[in-house]
Amino acid sequence: MDYISDFPQDTIPHVSAEQLRTELLRRRYAELLEQPDVFPSQANWDFITDHALMGIGEGLYRKFLVSAVLPEAERRSPNRIALKEFPRYLRAVPREYAVEVVYDDTVSAPEATRALIEDCELFDARAVAGLVDRGEAPMAAGLLSAFQPAYTLDDLADMRALLRRMRHLPEEGEITDGRGILRRELRYVCPAGHVNASEAEYCTHSGCGLNIYGLTRAQAEAIDAFEARIDALASLLGEE
């Protein structure tokens, strides 16, 4: 009796030759990406993106970040390719993986990362809340203008939770009691240590502009705009 035939064929594990070749290449790419001076070629990027290879996103992101912080005049062809191709890679892999990769480092090249999240619609309320936990509230505020491809009621709940977090940030500056020779005077000391009049909501020192929570006026206004977005989303989802 042929016992094998008694079992459904779909329960027998199988791997195609193409899958095996792809996995071997993925592992080889992972090794090469560990080398600082090695960058994928255009052909490499095409293969990686066409096959949506996972498990190497962190290494590819490092190549993007290194390229982003280089002055324009110092970027070579591999750097320019990395800047062009990494967003395409993020759109090819599952969104959850792309979010995991990008939010892992938002300090090496913050402006490039913020633009990347906006362009690839990688807003994720829970991931942004994680930035607040890491002490990156200004970056979190800067990402509130980004979108995600679609929204559910669960997303709405996460966004409301994030809004509450942003509305109740810990104070990083302080109001101090400054005692002069002739009078007692309250002063606002911003998170950067600049001394201001007590009525100043934002630091008046040039190049600073931080409020007591460590946010600029533009970042604080982004929180207000985020609340308006939540209201609009709630209406569209039928939940006022």
Salt bridges, closest charged atoms under 4 A:
GLU18 OE1 - ARG21 NH2 3.48
GLU18 OE2 - HIS51 NE2 3.80
GLU23 OE1 - ARG26 NE 2.97
GLU23 OE2 - ARG27 NE 2.71
GLU31 OE1 - ARG28 NH1 3.40
GLU34 OE2 - ARG62 NH2 3.50
ASP46 OD1 - ARG88 NH2 2.89
GLU72 OE1 - ARG75 NH1 2.93
GLU85 OE2 - LYS84 NZ 2.44
GLU85 OE1 - ARG88 NE 2.68
GLU111 OE1 - ARG114 NH2 3.17
GLU118 OE2 - ARG114 NH1 3.38
ASP133 OD1 - ARG165 NH2 2.56
GLU136 OE2 - ARG134 NE 3.17
ASP158 OD2 - ARG126 NE 3.16
ASP177 OD2 - ARG179 NH2 3.49
ASP177 OD2 - ARG184 NE 2.64
GLU185 OE2 - ARG183 NH2 3.89
GLU185 OE1 - ARG187 NH2 3.86
ASP224 OD1 - ARG167 NH2 2.86
GLU227 OE1 - ARG167 NH2 2.60
GLU239 OE2 - ARG160 NH1 2.44
